[in-house]
Amino acid sequence: MNEAEFDKLANELFGDALLPHGFTSEGSRFCTFHRKAKANEDVHHLIMPDIGSRGVWYDIKVAAVSPKLDPLFDKKFPDEIGMFTNNLLSKYDGVGITQQQFNCKTEENFRRLFEKDVRPLLENQAIPFLDKIQTIGDLLPLITIDFVRGLALHSIGKKKEAVPLLEAAVAQFSGEKDPDLKATVHHIEEILKG
C-alpha cells in the first residue's frame, strides 16, 4: 500500500472510530487526528497512524502536546509536532514504549485487522489514556526530554525546578545551526530572562 492509499483509508477508518470522541483530522496533510483537552485549551491530544517504509504495516502514536512546550507549535501542528513521551499504542502495554505493527499490506487486511485489533485498542486504551491528560501538570510525569520537562515545570509555576533544566538546554544547544533548535534556544533564553 502506498502512502496516499494508506492516508485515505486511515482517515476513513480512524475517523469513524475517533470522531465520536471529539477528534478531527482537519488541517492534517496526512491522517493525524487531534482534539483539545476538555479541561484545558493548552493541551491537545493526538492519535497518529504512521505507515512503515515498505507500506506493509503501520504503528500508532498517541500523545498529548501543548504550545507551552514547543515554541514552534503553530508551525508544526498537527503533523510535525514533537513527541515528548513514550507514545506507541500496543496490545502489550497500552500506550507506552512497545511498538506494535499492524498489517496494512492490502485494504482487506487493513479493514479486517482495524476492526479486530485497532478499534478496541483505540476505545479501551488510547482514549482513556488521553482523557486522563487534561493539564500540563497531568502531562509532566510522562515527559522524557529534560528541556521539555523544564518548559512544563516553568509553565505550571515551578520555576526553581525548571531553571536548571532550561539552563542546561541553552548550554547544550546554543551553537546549533538548525533553525528550529535556534528558535527553541531563543524561546528558552527569553523565559530565563523573565
N, C-alpha and C positions, 0 to 999 in steps of 0.2 A: 504494500500500500504506500502510495507517495504522500507527502506532507499535506498537500491540498485536499486529497481524498480523506485523509485522517482528520484534518481540521473540520471538514464539513460534517462527517459522521459523528465526531466527538461533540461538536456544537449541538447536534440533534439529540444524541443520547444523554449527554451530561446535562444539557439544557432541560430536558424533560424531567430529570431527577432533581436538579438544583433550583430551577425557577420557583417552585413552591416554597423554597426556604429563603427566598429573597435574593438569590444570586442572579447576575446577568453577565453576559459576555460583551456587552456594549463597550465599544472603544478598543476592543482587542483585535489585533490583526490575525490572531490565531484562534485559540479556544481557551483563553484564560477567563475563568469565572470569578466574579468578585461581588462583595457586598460590604456595606458599612456595618460595623458592630451596632447592635441595638442601643446600647447604653452610651456609646462614645463615638463622636464623629472623627476622632483622631486614630481610630483603629479600623483597619479594613481586613476582611477575610478573603483569602484566595484559595481556589482549587484549580490546579493546572495539570491536565493530562498532557504528557510530553512524549512524543514518538521517538523511538530509538533510531539510530543512524541507518539501519538496514530496512526499516519500515515493517518489521515483523512483530514488534512488541512496543508497549508504552508503559511508562510508570506514571504515578500521580503524586504531585507535590501539593501539600496542604500547609498553609501558613497564615499567620496574622502579621500585618505590616502597619507602619504608621509614617506619615510625613514628618513626624517629630524625630524619626530615627534615620531619615535619609534626606539630605538636602536636595537631592535630585529627584525626589519622589514624583513631582508633577511631570517631569520629562520622561521618566521610565514607566510609570504606571499605565496599564496593568501588566504588560508583557515582559518587561525587562527589570522589574523591581528586584532588589537584592533580597535573598532569603537569609535570615539570621538565626534560624532554628533548625533542629533536626526535623525534617518535614516530609517524610515519604509515607505514603499510605500502603499498608500491607495487612494481610490476614494474620500475620505472625505477631505484630506488636501494635496494631492500630496505626497511630501517627507517631513515627519515630525514625530510627536510623536504618531500618531494614527496607531495601528496595525490592519490591515485588514487580515482576514483569508480567503484563497482561497481554495476551495474544491479540494481534490485530493484522495478521498476515492476509486475511480475507475479510470482507464485510460480514460474511456469515459468522466467522469466528468472533469478530468484534462484538456483534449484536448478541450472540448467544452467551458469551462469557461476561459481557457487561451485565446482562440481566441476572445471571447466575452468581457472579462474584462481586462485581464492582458496585452495582446499585446498593446491595446490602452493606458494603463497606462504607459507602458514602453516607447512608442513612444511619448506620449504627456506630460508626467510628468518627468519620470526618466532621459531620455536622455537630454532634455532641462535643467533640474536642474544641471546635471553633466557638461554639456557644458559650463555653467557659471563659473565653478570652474577650473581655469587654473593655478593658482599660490597658494602658501601658504597664501598670503595676501587675496585671494578670499575665502579661507577655514577658515581663522581666525574667522570671526564673527559667524561661525557655531559650533565652538569647545565648548564643555560643561564641559570639565575637566581642572581644573586650571593648573596643571603642563604641560599638553599638550599645553595649551594656552601659557604658558611660553616658551616652546620649539619653538612654532611657532613665537612668538614675537622675540625671540633671532635670529631665522633663517632669519628674514627679517630686522634685524639691529636695532630693538627697545629694546636694552639691558637694558635700565633703567627701562622699564616697565616689562621686563622679570625676572630680578633678584629676586624681592620679591616672585614671584610665584615659581621660581625654588628653592629658599632657603626654602620656606615652604614645598615643596615636600621632600627635603632632611630631614628636621626635622621630617616630618610625617612618612616617610618610611625607615629611616636609620637602624632601628633594625629588619627589616623584614628578615625572613629566606628564603622566596620564591626566587629561583634563578633568575627568570625574574625580580622581583622587585629589587633585589640586583644589577642586571646588569643595570637597569634603573637609580637607585640611583648613581651608579658609573659613568654612562654617564653624568648625570646632574652635578655631582661634577667636572668632567673634564671640562665641559662647564664653570662652575663658576670660575675655576682656570684661564681660558684663557682670 
